[in-house]
Amino acid sequence: MKLDMDKIAVERFIHVKNLYFLYKPKSLDFEIEAFWLKFYEEVRKLEQTLVIIKPDGVRRKLVGKIIQRFEERGLIIKKMQQKTLEQPLIREHYAHLKDKPFFDELVDYMTSGPAIVIILEQKNVIQIVRKMIGATNASEAEPGTIRGDFAIGTPENVVHASDSLESAEIEIRRFFSI
């Protein structure tokens, strides 16, 4: 089941438009229609991505600092949950790494305590978030990035974020059962 971003955009557009038309002055019909067409085009450009604040980020009380960075950048939190992730879910999520020698350690780490799972939304949100979090390897992450400022090592690199639109759609479905 693929997330239909156009369907989501249309639903948002219709909801906001319906609310507005309850209160609009009748004399502005032409200008209002032009506004809503432009608004709809902007809504369609929004992307969503999945971010996980990993157990070390929660344990070290970095959740507020990390979320503040996303909010200050203008990213919209669409959904957020705190939960302890279960092994089957993490094994599926990291299946592409199952042959690596660190796979079991990664699964144990990701299930070692609560994590924060977030859906962020904005234009180009995947690219923005990837730049904000920095390199996966903590020692290579630039200062000023989330990992550069907070990560201890690998796998304790504080956050996970989707790396493409396709990955984001799969990961959002996986972690939020959408």
Order of alpha helices (4+ residues) and beta strands (2+ residues): alpha-alpha-beta-alpha-alpha-beta-alpha-alpha-beta-alpha-alpha-beta-alpha
